[in-house]
Amino acid sequence: MIRKFAIGIIGLIGLILVVFEVTFLATMPEALPENSASAEWLTPGPYTIAIAETVFVDETRETAANGYAPSLPNRTFPTSIWYPQDSAGNYPLVIHSHGFVSERTDLGYTAELLASYGYVVVAANFPLTAGGTAGGPNANDLVNQPTDVSFLIDSVLQLSGEAKPFAGEIDSLRIALMGYSLGGITTTLATYHPRLRDERVKAAVSIAGPTAGLTREFYETSDVPFMMIAGTLDALINFEPNAAIIPSRVRNSILLKIEGGTHLGFGSISEPWFRLMRHPDGLGCTAVLSNMDEDPSAAFRALGDESDGIDMDSAVLTVCETMPTEKALHPGRQQMVTAIATLSFFELVFNEDPARRTEASEILSRSLPSEMPEASYTESTR
C-alpha cells in the first residue's frame, strides 16, 4: 500500500514537472530576429563572468532606529560584485542601486551582461530600504542613499590584495550609476543633487525611477549623459510625470520608452515567474504601499526645496492610484530591451574605440527600436 502511494506521488510530481516544462516553453518571450543587431548585443560578451560577495561597512555614519529595530552606529552594505574573470584590464565601474522592498540582485541580468563586456558592476543592499530590512523597509532613508553610493565607489576603489576579487584596476574616469525604482531616484540624486551628487559620476541610467518634483533647474548641476528607461504601463511610477518629461528637462539625455512595460517587469524575479500574469504590478503595489507613508512624497521632502530644484508641493507624485487594464508586455521582452539599451548606452559613453561607440549609438537609436517595436528612443530637446 505504501509502495503504491509512493509510486502515485512520484507520478504526480512527474506530471506537475511535465506541465510546468510545457507551460514554460509555451510562454517563452518572442525571440529576436535571427542575426539581428539586437540579438548580437544581447549575446554575452567575450569575458567569463564571476560574482563575489562581500560586506562594506561605513563606520562614519549611523543607521537610524527603524520600527522595532534600534539605531546602529554604522551603515552596513552586503554587496555583490560582478566582474570579468579572465581579464586584467582597466574596467569601467557601474554602481547599481536596488528598488524599494527589493534586493541588490534585482537587475542581475543586466549586471551579468555588462560584466561579460568588461565592466565591474557593484550592487549593495541599502541599510533601510531593502526587502529584508529589520523593522520593515523605510523609504524615508532615501536621503542617505546618494552618500551610500559615494561610499560604495570609495570602497571599491580602495579594494586591494585578497579583498579585491578581480584582477586589473578600476578606471576612476569611467564611473557610472544605474538604479531601479527608488534606486533610480537614488542614481539621479547622486548625479545631479546640488549637495549630494558625486562629481566622479560620468554616466547614469535610471530605470523606472521617480522624477516628479525635480524641476528643470535641478538638472543644471551636471551635463553627464543620462538615460531614463521606463514602461508605459507602470502602475507604481507613472510614465507621463516621471519619464515622458525627461527629454525636455535634462540636457544630454535619452528616454528609452517600453510600450506595455510594467514596473515589476524590470525586476529579475518577473522572468519567468510573472509570465502568465496579465499585469504584475498589483503585487508590487501591495508590497510598496504596505511599507510606505500615506504621503508618497514624504521621502522626497527631506531632499531639499525649490532652491535645490525640488518642488514636491506642485508635483504629481502618485503611487498605485490606478491599475492599467491593458495586458502587459512579456517581462522577458522588457528585460531584453533594458539589457541591450543599458549596455549600448554605457558603450556609447565609455568605450575607447570610436567604431564601437558608433555601433553603440546605432543600436540604441536605430536598430533596437526597429527590431523590437515595443522600444522607442527620444533624445533631449534641450
C-alpha positions in Angstrom: 0.0 0.0 0.0 2.8 2.4 1.0 4.7 1.5 -2.2 1.6 2.2 -4.4 1.1 5.5 -2.6 4.8 6.5 -3.1 4.6 5.5 -6.8 1.5 7.6 -7.1 3.2 10.6 -5.5 6.2 10.2 -7.8 3.9 10.0 -10.8 2.0 13.2 -9.7 5.3 15.1 -9.2 6.5 13.9 -12.6 3.2 15.1 -14.2 3.5 18.5 -12.5 7.0 18.9 -13.8 6.0 18.0 -17.3 3.1 20.5 -17.2 5.5 23.2 -15.8 8.0 22.5 -18.5 5.4 22.6 -21.3 4.0 25.8 -19.9 7.4 27.3 -19.5 8.3 26.6 -23.2 4.9 27.7 -24.4 5.3 31.1 -22.7 8.8 31.9 -23.8 9.2 35.5 -25.0 9.2 36.1 -28.7 12.8 35.7 -29.9 14.7 38.5 -31.5 15.2 38.4 -35.3 17.8 35.9 -36.3 21.2 37.6 -36.9 19.8 40.9 -35.9 22.0 43.6 -34.3 19.8 43.4 -31.1 20.4 39.7 -30.8 24.1 40.2 -31.2 24.2 42.8 -28.4 22.1 40.6 -26.1 24.6 37.8 -26.5 27.1 37.6 -23.7 30.4 39.3 -24.4 33.9 37.8 -24.6 34.6 37.6 -20.8 33.7 34.9 -18.4 31.9 36.5 -15.5 32.2 35.8 -11.8 30.3 37.1 -8.8 31.9 37.9 -5.5 30.1 38.6 -2.2 31.5 41.0 0.4 30.3 43.4 3.1 31.3 47.0 3.2 30.8 49.0 6.5 30.7 52.7 6.8 31.8 53.5 10.3 31.4 57.2 9.9 27.6 57.3 9.7 24.8 55.6 11.7 21.7 53.8 10.7 18.6 55.3 12.3 16.2 53.4 14.5 13.5 51.7 12.4 10.3 50.2 13.8 11.4 47.6 16.4 15.0 47.8 15.2 17.3 50.0 17.3 19.7 52.5 15.8 23.1 51.3 14.8 26.5 53.1 15.0 27.3 52.3 11.3 25.8 51.6 7.9 26.4 48.1 6.6 26.2 47.0 3.0 26.0 43.3 1.9 27.4 43.6 -1.6 27.6 41.6 -4.8 30.3 42.3 -7.4 30.0 41.1 -11.0 33.3 41.2 -12.8 35.2 39.7 -15.8 37.0 36.7 -14.5 39.6 36.1 -17.3 40.9 39.6 -17.7 43.3 42.1 -16.0 42.0 45.2 -17.8 41.2 48.7 -16.8 37.5 48.4 -16.1 34.6 50.9 -16.1 32.7 50.7 -12.8 28.9 50.7 -12.5 27.2 51.1 -9.1 23.7 49.7 -9.2 21.0 50.9 -6.7 18.1 48.5 -6.0 14.4 49.4 -5.7 12.2 49.8 -2.6 11.4 46.5 -0.9 13.9 44.9 -3.3 17.4 43.4 -3.2 20.7 44.1 -4.8 20.2 41.4 -7.4 17.0 42.9 -8.9 18.8 43.8 -12.2 21.1 40.8 -12.1 20.5 40.0 -15.8 21.9 43.4 -16.8 24.8 43.2 -14.4 25.8 39.9 -15.9 25.7 41.2 -19.5 27.8 44.3 -18.5 30.4 42.2 -16.8 30.7 39.9 -19.8 31.7 43.0 -21.8 34.4 44.1 -19.3 32.5 46.1 -16.7 32.7 45.8 -12.9 29.2 46.1 -11.5 28.6 46.6 -7.8 25.3 46.4 -6.0 24.6 46.5 -2.3 21.6 46.2 -0.1 20.9 49.6 1.4 20.5 49.6 5.2 16.8 50.6 5.4 15.1 50.1 2.0 15.9 46.5 1.1 13.2 43.9 1.3 14.6 42.1 4.4 15.2 45.2 6.4 14.8 44.8 10.2 11.7 46.8 11.2 10.5 46.9 7.7 11.7 48.8 4.6 11.7 52.6 5.2 11.6 54.9 2.1 12.5 57.9 4.3 16.1 56.7 4.3 16.3 57.8 0.6 18.1 61.0 1.7 21.0 58.9 2.9 21.4 56.7 -0.2 23.3 59.1 -2.5 26.0 59.3 0.1 25.8 55.5 0.4 26.6 55.4 -3.4 29.6 57.6 -2.9 30.8 55.3 -0.1 30.5 52.3 -2.3 32.5 54.0 -5.0 35.2 54.8 -2.4 35.1 51.2 -1.1 35.6 49.6 -4.5 38.4 51.9 -5.5 40.2 51.1 -2.3 40.0 47.3 -2.7 43.4 45.6 -2.7 45.1 42.3 -2.1 42.9 39.3 -1.3 39.9 41.6 -0.7 39.8 42.6 -4.4 38.2 39.7 -6.3 39.1 41.0 -9.8 42.4 41.4 -11.5 43.3 44.7 -13.1 42.0 48.1 -11.9 39.0 50.3 -11.9 39.2 53.3 -14.3 38.4 56.2 -12.0 37.5 58.3 -15.0 34.8 55.8 -16.1 32.4 55.6 -13.2 28.7 55.2 -13.9 25.5 54.6 -11.9 22.3 52.7 -12.7 19.3 52.2 -10.5 15.8 50.7 -10.5 12.7 52.4 -9.0 13.8 54.0 -5.7 17.3 53.1 -6.8 16.6 55.1 -10.0 15.9 58.3 -8.0 19.0 57.5 -5.9 21.0 57.4 -9.1 19.5 60.7 -10.2 20.2 62.4 -6.9 23.8 61.1 -6.8 24.3 62.5 -10.3 22.6 65.9 -10.0 21.7 66.9 -6.4 23.5 70.2 -5.6 24.8 68.8 -2.3 24.5 65.0 -2.6 25.9 64.4 -6.0 29.2 62.7 -6.7 31.3 64.5 -9.3 33.0 61.3 -10.3 29.9 60.0 -12.0 30.3 60.2 -15.8 27.1 58.5 -16.9 23.8 57.5 -15.3 20.8 55.2 -16.1 17.5 55.4 -14.2 15.2 52.5 -14.7 11.6 53.4 -13.7 12.9 56.0 -11.3 10.6 58.7 -9.9 11.4 62.2 -11.0 8.1 64.1 -10.4 9.1 67.1 -8.3 12.5 67.5 -9.8 12.4 70.7 -11.9 14.4 71.6 -14.9 16.8 73.6 -12.7 17.6 70.5 -10.6 19.5 69.0 -13.6 21.6 72.1 -14.2 24.5 70.9 -11.9 25.8 68.4 -14.4 25.7 67.6 -18.1 26.8 64.0 -17.9 25.0 61.6 -20.3 21.7 60.4 -18.7 19.2 57.8 -19.8 15.7 57.0 -18.4 14.2 53.6 -19.2 10.5 53.4 -18.4 7.4 51.4 -19.2 4.1 52.9 -20.3 2.0 50.6 -18.1 4.0 51.2 -14.9 1.4 51.4 -12.1 3.8 52.4 -9.4 5.8 55.2 -11.2 3.5 56.7 -13.7 5.2 57.2 -17.1 3.9 60.7 -18.0 5.1 62.8 -15.0 8.2 60.8 -14.3 9.6 59.7 -17.7 8.0 61.5 -20.6 9.3 64.8 -19.2 13.0 63.8 -19.3 14.0 64.9 -22.8 12.6 68.4 -22.2 14.2 68.8 -18.7 17.6 67.1 -18.8 20.4 68.1 -21.1 22.3 65.3 -22.8 19.6 62.8 -22.0 17.8 59.9 -23.7 14.4 58.5 -23.0 14.0 54.8 -23.8 10.3 54.1 -23.7 9.0 50.5 -23.5 5.4 50.2 -24.7 3.5 47.9 -22.4 6.3 47.8 -19.9 5.4 47.5 -16.2 7.2 48.3 -13.0 7.8 44.7 -11.9 8.6 43.7 -15.4 12.1 45.2 -15.0 12.9 43.0 -11.9 14.7 39.7 -12.3 12.0 37.9 -10.4 9.4 38.6 -13.0 11.0 36.4 -15.6 9.8 33.6 -15.6 7.6 33.8 -12.5 5.2 36.6 -13.7 4.9 35.5 -17.3 1.3 34.4 -17.0 0.0 37.4 -15.2 -2.0 40.0 -17.2 -0.3 42.8 -15.2 2.1 42.0 -12.3 2.2 45.5 -10.7 -0.6 44.7 -8.3 1.9 42.6 -6.4 4.3 45.4 -6.3 1.7 47.9 -5.2 0.8 45.6 -2.3 4.4 45.4 -1.1 5.2 49.1 -1.6 2.0 50.6 -0.1 2.2 48.3 3.0 5.6 49.8 3.7 5.1 53.5 2.7 3.8 56.5 4.4 0.3 57.7 3.4 2.0 60.6 1.7 4.2 59.1 -1.1 6.1 62.4 -1.3 7.3 62.2 2.4 10.6 60.5 1.5 11.3 63.3 -1.0 10.6 66.3 1.1 13.9 65.8 3.1 15.9 66.2 -0.1 15.5 70.0 -0.4 13.3 72.7 -1.7 12.8 75.0 -4.7 16.2 76.5 -4.2 17.6 72.9 -4.9 15.3 72.4 -7.9 12.9 70.3 -5.9 9.2 71.2 -5.8 7.2 68.5 -4.2 4.3 70.8 -3.4 3.3 71.1 -7.1 4.5 67.6 -8.1 2.1 64.9 -9.2 3.7 62.0 -7.3 1.2 59.2 -7.1 1.8 55.5 -6.4 -0.7 52.8 -7.5 -3.7 55.2 -7.8 -4.9 53.3 -10.8 -4.1 49.9 -12.2 -3.7 49.8 -16.0 -6.2 47.4 -17.7 -4.1 46.7 -20.8 -2.2 43.4 -21.0 1.4 43.9 -20.0 4.4 43.3 -22.3 6.1 39.9 -21.7 8.7 40.5 -18.9 11.3 38.7 -20.9 10.9 41.1 -23.8 11.0 44.1 -21.3 14.3 42.8 -19.9 15.8 42.2 -23.3 15.2 45.9 -24.1 16.6 47.0 -20.8 19.8 45.0 -21.0 20.5 45.9 -24.6 19.8 49.6 -24.0 21.9 49.8 -20.9 24.9 48.1 -22.4 24.8 50.2 -25.6 24.4 53.4 -23.6 27.5 52.7 -21.5 29.5 51.6 -24.5 28.5 54.8 -26.3 29.8 56.8 -23.3 32.8 54.7 -22.2 34.2 52.6 -25.0 37.6 53.8 -26.1 37.1 52.6 -29.7 35.3 55.2 -31.9 33.9 52.5 -34.2 32.4 50.7 -31.2 30.9 53.9 -29.9 29.3 54.5 -33.4 28.0 51.0 -33.3 26.5 51.5 -29.8 24.8 54.7 -31.0 23.3 52.9 -34.0 22.0 50.0 -31.9 20.5 52.3 -29.3 18.9 54.9 -31.6 18.0 52.8 -34.7 18.4 49.0 -34.5 16.8 48.4 -31.2 13.6 50.4 -31.9 13.4 48.8 -35.4 13.9 45.2 -34.3 12.0 45.5 -31.0 8.9 47.7 -31.8 8.0 48.0 -28.2 11.1 50.2 -27.7 11.3 53.8 -28.8 14.1 56.3 -28.5 14.0 60.0 -27.8 16.9 62.4 -27.4 17.0 65.5 -25.3 15.3 68.5 -26.9 17.5 70.9 -24.8 
